[in-house]
Amino acid sequence: MFGNGVWRWCLGWRQQQQQPLPPQPYPLFRQPDDDYRTQLNQSNRPPHMPQDSFGGETYHGESSRSSFDESPETFQDLEKSRSITSLTALTPNRAMFAQSDEEQLPPGKPTGETIDPYSPTRPKLGIKQRLAHFTWAWYTLVMSTGGLSLLIISQPHQFPGLREIGLVVYIINVILFTLVTSALLARFFLFPGTFKKSITHPREGFFFPTFFLSLATLITSTQRYAVPTNAADASPGLLWAIQAAFWLYLALTTLVAVGQYSYVFAAHTHGLQTMMPTWILPIFPIMLSGTIAAVIAGSQPPTQAVPIIMAGLTCQGLGLAVAVMMYAHMVGRLMQSGLPNREHRPGLFMCVGPPAFTALAFLGLAQALPPNFDHDMDGLLDTSIIRTAAIMGAGFLWALSFWWFGIAVLAVLQSPPRYFHLGWWATVFPNTGFTLATISLGKAFQNEPVLWFATAMSICLLLTYSFVLYSHVQAVLVQDIMYPARDEDFEDH
């Protein structure tokens, strides 16, 4: 009997072991986060957003490549490379639409429910709520309009009334600068604390220097439209005011170039695959000191012109040197992770700017040297030699701008952006410098075909400006920008 009991117990135990286990929430001996890369690559996305595929498109901030380089640097930046909808913490919800406890959310869905910011049925917001997303990037509109006014007056083939058209554009640019500045001040006043957040934000903070770039276009445009061609007829007070504006601009942009990069180095960690051309922006304002100097030095007295030329040359060299270092990171990012997402590809045109504006500055600074620059008359500082060297250097730099221009054009044509972003203005302002450099080279070589080519470039740039301006106005009206998770105050790369 004892043996039969033992046999029955063993048989029951064996049958119990053969029964299937109850379903487990996760496979045994594995935690939910073990398949992290699979979750990253196969995250759920709304149907209207592009899906990952071989050779396909990815969403904001992601690379155009679908595979991952399994290096330590790659896995350190996985969170930053994830799409908007794959990050629960970054997914916009109803709470994001209210900027204070006193504001009422649009009726309908409860607070905390996920809202797709790209859905046509998303709730509409009032002007106060939208002002909370009025970012520094709006100054790109002012920069581009100011660049257009400079391009008009610099045309090699003038016709009656062209200067007056440029003057109207200059006045419109002053009005735009005033309106954008007023809107930003309203944002900072209505929502206390947003000023500090805006200049320290990992993405919006890089657009803070666009304020100074707008000032640069205003200073140079004022010189071109307010100062007579014959400097002897200019008001001494006006010349002094422009000179004072230059030195003040130089001092402020020096603080921006040193201070902002120092803060970014200490406060933020940006992986190589998150590199964007906006990283160049903090050095851009001080670099344009050389361009400003090239424009204003010719009308200043010789004793004042030489210090301006020296300061402009050193600042231009600093800006180009830092930009070249950034180019190394940009090329490494493109080689490792591929082209940026289509929504950010227009930003590649920012790489056109530094060599183009440097070429423009070289030619302008050489032409602005006073006739009695060589005090010792020993030929070591002969202005003709300096101008020849400036032409050669400008030609080299123009070719670098053309290379970046071609890469940016092909990248955008390969996958055009679907939604408007203020980064679209990168297709205008840097290319303004490229066109102005072409005009200056054509005048230096006295080559009429080059000048006509520059005129054709100017027409194309005018059409580009008109298209981007139309898209900008349309995006404001339909609330595609100045909306939660749709502007530069939202980190999507």
C-alpha positions as CSV (number, residue, x, y, z in Angstrom):
1,M,0.0,0.0,0.0
2,F,2.8,2.3,0.8
3,G,4.4,1.7,-2.6
4,N,1.1,2.3,-4.4
5,G,0.7,5.7,-2.5
6,V,4.2,6.8,-3.5
7,W,3.5,5.8,-7.1
8,R,0.2,7.8,-7.2
9,W,2.0,10.8,-5.7
10,C,4.8,10.7,-8.3
11,L,2.3,10.3,-11.1
12,G,0.3,13.4,-10.0
13,W,3.4,15.5,-9.6
14,R,4.5,14.6,-13.1
15,Q,1.1,15.5,-14.6
16,Q,1.2,18.8,-12.7
17,Q,4.5,19.6,-14.2
18,Q,3.2,18.9,-17.7
19,Q,0.4,21.5,-17.4
20,P,1.1,24.7,-19.2
21,L,2.2,27.7,-17.1
22,P,-0.2,30.6,-16.8
23,P,0.6,33.5,-19.2
24,Q,3.3,35.8,-17.9
25,P,3.3,39.6,-18.5
26,Y,6.9,39.4,-19.7
27,P,9.1,36.4,-20.6
28,L,10.8,34.7,-17.7
29,F,14.2,35.8,-16.7
30,R,13.9,39.1,-18.7
31,Q,12.8,42.5,-17.5
32,P,10.5,44.7,-19.6
33,D,13.3,47.1,-20.6
34,D,15.6,44.4,-21.9
35,D,14.2,44.8,-25.4
36,Y,14.9,48.5,-25.4
37,R,16.1,48.9,-28.9
38,T,13.1,47.0,-30.3
39,Q,10.8,49.3,-28.4
40,L,12.8,52.3,-29.8
41,N,12.6,51.1,-33.4
42,Q,9.1,49.9,-33.3
43,S,7.4,52.5,-31.2
44,N,3.8,53.3,-32.1
45,R,3.2,56.4,-34.1
46,P,0.1,58.1,-35.5
47,P,-0.7,57.1,-39.0
48,H,0.1,60.6,-40.4
49,M,3.7,60.4,-39.0
50,P,6.4,58.6,-41.0
51,Q,7.3,55.1,-40.0
52,D,10.7,53.5,-39.7
53,S,11.7,51.4,-42.7
54,F,14.8,50.6,-44.7
55,G,15.5,53.8,-46.7
56,G,12.3,55.3,-45.3
57,E,11.7,58.4,-43.3
58,T,11.8,58.9,-39.6
59,Y,10.4,61.6,-37.4
60,H,11.8,64.7,-35.7
61,G,15.4,64.5,-34.7
62,E,15.9,61.0,-36.0
63,S,18.4,60.0,-38.6
64,S,17.4,59.0,-42.1
65,R,19.0,55.7,-41.5
66,S,17.1,52.8,-39.9
67,S,20.0,50.9,-38.4
68,F,21.9,51.7,-35.2
69,D,25.6,51.8,-34.7
70,E,26.0,49.8,-31.5
71,S,28.7,51.9,-30.0
72,P,28.7,53.2,-26.5
73,E,28.1,56.7,-27.8
74,T,25.0,55.6,-29.6
75,F,23.3,54.0,-26.6
76,Q,24.1,57.0,-24.4
77,D,21.9,59.1,-26.7
78,L,19.0,56.6,-27.4
79,E,16.6,58.7,-25.4
80,K,17.4,61.9,-27.3
81,S,17.0,60.1,-30.7
82,R,13.6,58.7,-29.9
83,S,10.6,60.2,-31.7
84,I,8.1,62.5,-30.1
85,T,5.4,59.9,-29.7
86,S,7.6,57.2,-28.3
87,L,8.5,59.2,-25.2
88,T,5.7,59.3,-22.7
89,A,7.3,62.1,-20.7
90,L,7.4,64.3,-23.8
91,T,4.0,63.5,-25.3
92,P,1.9,66.6,-25.1
93,N,-1.2,66.4,-23.0
94,R,-4.0,68.6,-22.0
95,A,-2.0,70.1,-19.1
96,M,0.5,71.6,-21.6
97,F,-2.2,73.7,-23.2
98,A,-2.7,75.8,-20.0
99,Q,0.1,78.0,-18.8
100,S,-1.4,78.6,-15.3
101,D,-3.9,77.1,-12.9
102,E,-6.2,80.0,-13.6
103,E,-6.5,79.3,-17.3
104,Q,-9.3,77.0,-18.4
105,L,-8.6,74.1,-20.7
106,P,-10.7,73.6,-23.8
107,P,-13.6,71.4,-22.9
108,G,-13.8,67.8,-24.1
109,K,-11.0,65.5,-23.0
110,P,-9.8,65.2,-19.4
111,T,-6.4,66.6,-18.3
112,G,-3.5,64.2,-18.9
113,E,-5.0,62.5,-22.0
114,T,-2.5,62.4,-24.9
115,I,-3.1,64.9,-27.7
116,D,-1.5,64.7,-31.1
117,P,-0.2,68.2,-31.9
118,Y,-0.2,67.3,-35.6
119,S,-3.9,66.2,-35.7
120,P,-6.3,68.5,-37.7
121,T,-8.8,68.0,-34.9
122,R,-6.5,69.3,-32.1
123,P,-8.1,72.0,-29.9
124,K,-7.7,75.6,-30.9
125,L,-5.9,78.0,-28.5
126,G,-6.4,81.6,-27.6
127,I,-3.8,84.3,-28.3
128,K,-2.5,84.4,-24.8
129,Q,-1.9,80.6,-24.7
130,R,-0.2,80.9,-28.1
131,L,2.1,83.7,-27.0
132,A,3.6,81.2,-24.5
133,H,5.2,79.5,-27.6
134,F,6.4,82.7,-29.3
135,T,10.1,81.9,-29.4
136,W,13.4,83.6,-30.2
137,A,13.4,81.8,-33.6
138,W,10.9,84.5,-34.9
139,Y,13.9,86.8,-35.4
140,T,14.8,84.6,-38.3
141,L,12.0,86.4,-40.1
142,V,13.6,89.8,-39.3
143,M,17.1,88.5,-40.3
144,S,15.8,87.4,-43.7
145,T,13.9,90.6,-44.4
146,G,16.9,92.7,-43.5
147,G,19.1,90.5,-45.7
148,L,16.7,91.0,-48.6
149,S,16.9,94.8,-48.2
150,L,20.7,94.6,-48.4
151,L,20.5,92.4,-51.4
152,I,18.2,94.8,-53.2
153,I,20.5,97.8,-52.8
154,S,23.6,95.7,-53.7
155,Q,22.3,94.6,-57.1
156,P,24.8,95.0,-59.9
157,H,22.1,95.8,-62.4
158,Q,20.0,98.6,-61.0
159,F,16.9,100.2,-62.5
160,P,14.9,103.3,-61.5
161,G,13.0,102.8,-58.3
162,L,14.9,99.8,-57.1
163,R,16.5,101.7,-54.2
164,E,13.0,102.9,-53.2
165,I,11.8,99.3,-53.1
166,G,14.7,98.4,-50.9
167,L,14.0,101.4,-48.6
168,V,10.4,100.1,-48.2
169,V,11.7,96.7,-47.3
170,Y,14.1,98.3,-44.8
171,I,11.2,100.1,-43.1
172,I,9.1,97.0,-43.0
173,N,12.1,95.2,-41.4
174,V,12.3,97.8,-38.7
175,I,8.5,97.4,-38.1
176,L,8.9,93.6,-37.9
177,F,11.8,93.9,-35.5
178,T,9.6,96.1,-33.2
179,L,6.6,93.7,-33.4
180,V,8.7,90.6,-32.7
181,T,10.4,92.2,-29.8
182,S,7.1,93.4,-28.4
183,A,5.6,89.9,-28.7
184,L,8.6,88.4,-26.9
185,L,8.4,90.9,-24.1
186,A,4.6,90.1,-23.8
187,R,5.5,86.4,-23.5
188,F,8.0,87.1,-20.8
189,F,5.6,89.4,-18.9
190,L,2.6,87.2,-19.1
191,F,4.4,84.1,-18.2
192,P,7.1,84.9,-15.5
193,G,10.2,82.7,-15.7
194,T,9.9,81.9,-19.4
195,F,12.8,84.3,-20.2
196,K,15.3,82.2,-18.3
197,K,13.8,79.0,-19.6
198,S,14.0,80.2,-23.2
199,I,17.7,81.1,-23.1
200,T,18.6,77.9,-21.2
201,H,16.4,75.6,-23.2
202,P,18.4,72.9,-25.1
203,R,16.8,73.8,-28.4
204,E,15.3,77.3,-28.1
205,G,18.4,78.7,-26.5
206,F,20.4,78.2,-29.7
207,F,18.0,80.7,-31.3
208,F,18.8,83.5,-28.8
209,P,21.6,84.8,-31.0
210,T,19.2,85.5,-33.8
211,F,18.2,88.7,-31.9
212,F,21.7,90.0,-32.5
213,L,21.8,88.8,-36.1
214,S,18.7,91.0,-36.6
215,L,20.5,93.9,-35.1
216,A,23.4,93.3,-37.5
217,T,21.1,93.6,-40.5
218,L,19.6,96.8,-39.1
219,I,23.0,98.4,-38.6
220,T,24.2,97.5,-42.1
221,S,20.9,98.5,-43.7
222,T,21.0,101.8,-41.9
223,Q,24.4,102.4,-43.3
224,R,23.4,101.6,-46.8
225,Y,20.1,103.6,-46.9
226,A,20.7,106.5,-44.5
227,V,24.4,107.3,-45.2
228,P,25.0,109.1,-48.6
229,T,27.3,107.4,-51.1
230,N,29.7,110.3,-50.6
231,A,30.8,110.1,-47.0
232,A,31.7,113.8,-46.9
233,D,28.0,114.6,-47.2
234,A,27.0,112.4,-44.3
235,S,26.1,113.8,-41.0
236,P,28.9,113.5,-38.4
237,G,26.3,112.6,-35.8
238,L,25.0,109.7,-37.9
239,L,28.5,108.4,-38.6
240,W,29.3,108.5,-34.9
241,A,26.0,106.7,-34.0
242,I,26.7,103.9,-36.4
243,Q,30.3,103.6,-35.1
244,A,29.0,103.5,-31.5
245,A,26.4,100.8,-32.5
246,F,29.2,98.7,-34.0
247,W,31.4,98.8,-30.9
248,L,28.4,98.1,-28.6
249,Y,27.3,95.2,-30.9
250,L,30.8,93.8,-30.8
251,A,30.9,93.9,-27.0
252,L,27.5,92.2,-26.6
253,T,28.2,89.5,-29.2
254,T,31.5,88.7,-27.6
255,L,29.7,88.0,-24.4
256,V,27.2,85.8,-26.3
257,A,29.9,83.8,-28.1
258,V,31.8,83.1,-24.9
259,G,28.9,82.9,-22.4
260,Q,26.4,80.8,-24.3
261,Y,28.9,78.2,-25.4
262,S,30.3,78.0,-21.8
263,Y,26.8,77.4,-20.5
264,V,26.0,74.8,-23.1
265,F,29.3,72.9,-22.3
266,A,28.4,72.9,-18.6
267,A,24.6,72.4,-18.6
268,H,23.7,70.2,-21.5
269,T,24.9,67.0,-23.0
270,H,24.4,66.7,-26.8
271,G,25.3,63.5,-28.6
272,L,26.9,63.5,-32.0
273,Q,23.8,62.1,-33.7
274,T,21.7,65.0,-32.3
275,M,24.1,67.6,-33.9
276,M,22.2,70.3,-35.9
277,P,23.4,73.4,-37.7
278,T,21.8,75.6,-35.0
279,W,24.9,74.8,-32.9
280,I,26.7,77.4,-35.1
281,L,24.3,80.2,-34.2
282,P,26.0,81.4,-31.0
283,I,29.2,82.3,-32.9
284,F,27.3,83.8,-35.9
285,P,26.7,87.3,-34.4
286,I,30.3,88.0,-33.6
287,M,31.3,86.7,-37.0
288,L,29.0,89.2,-38.6
289,S,31.0,92.0,-36.9
290,G,33.4,91.6,-39.8
291,T,30.6,92.0,-42.3
292,I,29.3,95.1,-40.5
293,A,32.9,96.5,-40.4
294,A,33.3,96.0,-44.1
295,V,30.1,98.0,-44.7
296,I,30.7,100.9,-42.4
297,A,34.5,101.4,-42.4
298,G,34.6,103.0,-45.8
299,S,32.6,106.0,-44.6
300,Q,34.4,106.5,-41.3
301,P,37.5,108.8,-40.9
302,P,40.8,106.9,-41.4
303,T,41.7,107.2,-37.8
304,Q,38.4,105.4,-36.9
305,A,38.3,103.1,-39.9
306,V,41.5,101.2,-39.2
307,P,40.4,100.1,-35.7
308,I,37.0,99.0,-37.0
309,I,38.7,97.0,-39.8
310,M,41.1,95.3,-37.3
311,A,38.2,94.4,-35.0
312,G,36.1,93.2,-37.8
313,L,38.9,91.0,-39.3
314,T,39.7,89.3,-35.9
315,C,36.0,88.7,-35.2
316,Q,35.4,87.3,-38.7
317,G,38.4,85.0,-38.2
318,L,37.1,83.8,-34.8
319,G,33.6,83.1,-36.3
320,L,35.0,81.1,-39.2
321,A,37.4,79.1,-37.1
322,V,34.6,78.0,-34.7
323,A,32.3,77.3,-37.6
324,V,35.0,75.1,-39.2
325,M,35.2,73.1,-35.9
326,M,31.4,72.7,-36.0
327,Y,31.6,71.6,-39.6
328,A,33.8,68.7,-38.5
329,H,31.1,67.6,-36.0
330,M,28.4,68.1,-38.7
331,V,30.2,66.0,-41.3
332,G,30.8,63.3,-38.6
333,R,27.1,63.3,-37.7
334,L,26.1,63.0,-41.4
335,M,28.5,60.2,-41.9
336,Q,27.5,58.3,-38.8
337,S,23.7,58.9,-38.6
338,G,22.8,60.1,-42.1
339,L,20.8,63.2,-43.0
340,P,18.5,64.8,-40.5
341,N,14.8,64.2,-40.5
342,R,13.0,65.9,-43.4
343,E,11.5,68.5,-41.0
344,H,14.9,69.8,-40.1
345,R,16.8,69.5,-43.4
346,P,16.2,73.2,-44.4
347,G,18.5,74.0,-41.4
348,L,21.4,72.6,-43.4
349,F,21.5,75.9,-45.3
350,M,22.9,77.5,-42.1
351,C,26.2,75.9,-43.1
352,V,26.3,78.0,-46.2
353,G,26.5,81.2,-44.1
354,P,29.9,81.3,-42.4
355,P,32.2,81.0,-45.4
356,A,29.9,83.2,-47.5
357,F,29.8,86.0,-45.1
358,T,33.6,85.7,-44.5
359,A,34.3,86.0,-48.2
360,L,32.0,89.0,-48.3
361,A,33.9,90.5,-45.3
362,F,37.3,89.9,-46.8
363,L,36.5,91.7,-49.9
364,G,34.7,94.6,-48.1
365,L,37.5,95.1,-45.5
366,A,40.2,95.1,-48.2
367,Q,38.3,97.8,-50.1
368,A,37.7,99.9,-47.0
369,L,41.4,100.3,-46.2
370,P,42.3,104.0,-46.4
371,P,44.8,105.0,-49.2
372,N,47.5,106.0,-46.6
373,F,47.3,102.7,-44.8
374,D,51.0,101.9,-45.5
375,H,52.6,104.6,-43.3
376,D,56.2,103.5,-43.7
377,M,55.9,103.1,-47.5
378,D,57.9,100.0,-47.4
379,G,55.4,97.9,-49.4
380,L,54.8,95.4,-46.5
381,L,51.2,96.6,-46.1
382,D,50.5,97.6,-49.6
383,T,46.7,97.8,-50.1
384,S,46.9,96.3,-53.6
385,I,48.5,93.1,-52.3
386,I,46.0,92.9,-49.5
387,R,43.1,93.2,-51.9
388,T,44.6,90.5,-54.2
389,A,44.9,88.2,-51.2
390,A,41.4,89.0,-50.2
391,I,40.1,88.1,-53.6
392,M,41.9,84.7,-53.5
393,G,40.7,83.9,-50.1
394,A,37.1,84.9,-51.0
395,G,37.2,82.6,-54.0
396,F,38.2,79.6,-51.8
397,L,35.5,80.4,-49.3
398,W,32.9,80.9,-51.9
399,A,33.5,77.3,-53.2
400,L,33.0,76.0,-49.6
401,S,29.7,77.8,-49.4
402,F,28.7,76.4,-52.8
403,W,29.5,72.8,-51.6
404,W,27.3,73.2,-48.5
405,F,24.6,74.8,-50.7
406,G,24.5,71.8,-53.0
407,I,24.3,69.3,-50.1
408,A,21.4,71.2,-48.5
409,V,19.5,71.5,-51.8
410,L,19.8,67.8,-52.6
411,A,18.8,66.9,-49.0
412,V,15.7,69.0,-49.1
413,L,14.7,67.9,-52.6
414,Q,15.2,64.3,-51.6
415,S,12.7,64.6,-48.8
416,P,10.9,68.0,-48.5
417,P,9.5,69.0,-45.1
418,R,5.8,68.5,-44.6
419,Y,5.1,71.0,-41.8
420,F,6.3,74.6,-41.5
421,H,8.9,75.4,-39.0
422,L,10.7,78.7,-38.4
423,G,13.9,76.9,-39.4
424,W,12.7,77.3,-43.0
425,W,14.1,80.8,-42.9
426,A,17.5,79.2,-43.1
427,T,16.9,78.9,-46.8
428,V,17.0,82.7,-47.1
429,F,19.4,84.5,-44.7
430,P,22.5,82.4,-45.3
431,N,21.9,82.3,-49.0
432,T,21.7,86.1,-48.9
433,G,25.3,86.1,-47.8
434,F,26.1,83.6,-50.5
435,T,24.5,85.8,-53.2
436,L,26.2,89.0,-51.8
437,A,29.6,87.3,-51.9
438,T,28.9,86.3,-55.5
439,I,28.1,89.9,-56.4
440,S,31.3,91.1,-54.7
441,L,33.4,88.6,-56.5
442,G,31.9,89.5,-59.8
443,K,32.7,93.2,-59.2
444,A,36.3,92.3,-58.0
445,F,36.9,90.3,-61.2
446,Q,34.9,92.8,-63.3
447,N,33.1,89.8,-64.9
448,E,29.7,90.5,-66.3
449,P,28.6,86.9,-66.6
450,V,29.3,86.4,-62.9
451,L,27.2,89.5,-62.2
452,W,24.3,88.3,-64.2
453,F,24.6,84.9,-62.5
454,A,24.3,86.8,-59.2
455,T,21.3,88.6,-60.5
456,A,19.6,85.2,-61.3
457,M,20.5,84.0,-57.8
458,S,18.9,87.2,-56.4
459,I,15.6,86.4,-58.3
460,C,15.6,82.8,-57.0
461,L,16.2,84.1,-53.4
462,L,13.3,86.6,-53.8
463,L,11.0,83.7,-54.8
464,T,12.2,81.6,-51.9
465,Y,11.6,84.5,-49.5
466,S,8.0,84.9,-50.9
467,F,7.3,81.2,-50.5
468,V,8.6,80.9,-47.0
469,L,6.7,84.1,-46.0
470,Y,3.5,82.8,-47.4
471,S,4.0,79.5,-45.5
472,H,4.8,81.4,-42.4
473,V,1.7,83.4,-42.4
474,Q,-0.4,80.4,-43.2
475,A,1.1,78.4,-40.4
476,V,0.2,81.2,-37.9
477,L,-3.4,81.4,-39.1
478,V,-4.0,77.6,-38.9
479,Q,-2.0,77.3,-35.7
480,D,0.7,75.1,-37.1
481,I,3.2,77.2,-35.0
482,M,2.8,79.0,-31.7
483,Y,1.3,75.8,-30.5
484,P,2.4,73.2,-27.9
485,A,5.0,70.7,-29.2
486,R,5.2,72.6,-32.6
487,D,7.8,75.2,-31.8
488,E,11.4,75.6,-30.8
489,D,10.5,75.5,-27.1
490,F,9.9,71.7,-27.5
491,E,13.0,69.5,-27.7
492,D,12.4,66.9,-30.4
493,H,16.0,66.2,-31.3
